[in-house]
Amino acid sequence: MLRLALAVLLAGTVCGPVLGQTVYVVSQEGGTLTPVAPQGAAIPVGKGPAQVAAGPDGRLALAYPDTQTVSMVEGRSGRVVARFPFAGQPFGLAVASDGRSVFVGDWSGHRVVRLSSATGAVEGSVAVGRDPAGLVLDRAGRLYVADRESHRVSVVDTATSTRIGTVPVGEAPFALALNPAGDRLYVACVRGGDLYAIDTATLAVVGRAVLGGMPYGVAVSGDGARILVTNQQTGTLTVLDATLAPVTKIPVGRYPEGVVVSGTTAYVANWFSDSVSVIDLPTLTETARLPVGEGPRGLAVLAQQDPAEAPR
């Protein structure tokens, strides 16, 4: 599919990330990992990275569904430090709190696999629903999985590699985000056109907002007051408050996918515009649109760390 060759750089000041954090985007067709805040040169990481997740040790995990590979990249240098073959179709990612394991959703295998981030060895596996998409891990070690074609969220106890619950939601849940307190999980349903809020203590649905526009990515502001949802069909970012009441819609690029927050700034990967939109959250405006490699999809916020302080 044809894509725009170059994104338009908008007038305005690019808001910086939180001190010590770097925001990265992976471009699937371009085969690159690019720091967008602060801005840096694109890093070649091999063909087809679709998703990225940050670890606590200054490294990033990348999923390559077409080549059945998971890679580990050192954020400080941009060096690919490991590349693991994966017996399945890796897509969604989450990194354990100690950085020693990576949880990988196997799109075609309907399971989540736990890999050693050092060797790629399989440390465990648990069956989930059909076509697992987004993954998010809470501070207690529970993993939430968006089972796209099962129209539900699976809840996995990572200590025992067992599924401990499921929560029915709308049609084709794709992306997940926890609020800072960890008591609300937000689920964007790409075909259903809605957003669900789940109480993580009771695993009950406690809210729903009808959005339309193919909601694909979701993130929460640092204070928990704003929920941000990308809308592929309309090329917008919907902003809601914590009650799921609509606040505004912000035009971004074509076919926006991933969204992340660093400080008071949000970043949106515009897949068909080959760009990342920079959103100032206090004013709810797009302040810049940064050109990146072809086909940007996933984003991650990495806290840079001295290698001597990394978990072992």
Buried (B, 14 or more C-beta within 10 A) or exposed (E): EEBBEEBEEBEEEBBBBBEEBBBBBBBBBBBBBBBBBEBEEBBEBBEBBBBBBBBBBBBBBBBBBEBBBBBBBBBBEBEBEBBBEBEBBBBBBBBBBEBBBBBBBBBBBBBBBBBBBBEBEBBBBBBBBEBBBBBBBBEEEBBBBBBBBBBBBBBBBBEEBEBEEBBEBBEBBBBBBBBEEEBBBBBBBBBBBBBBBBBBEEBEBEBBBEBEBBBBBBBBBBEBBBBBBBBBBBBBBBBBEBEBEEBEBBEBBBBBBBBBBBBBBBBBBBBBBBBBBBBBBEEBEBBBBBBBBBBBBBBBBBBEBEEEEBEE
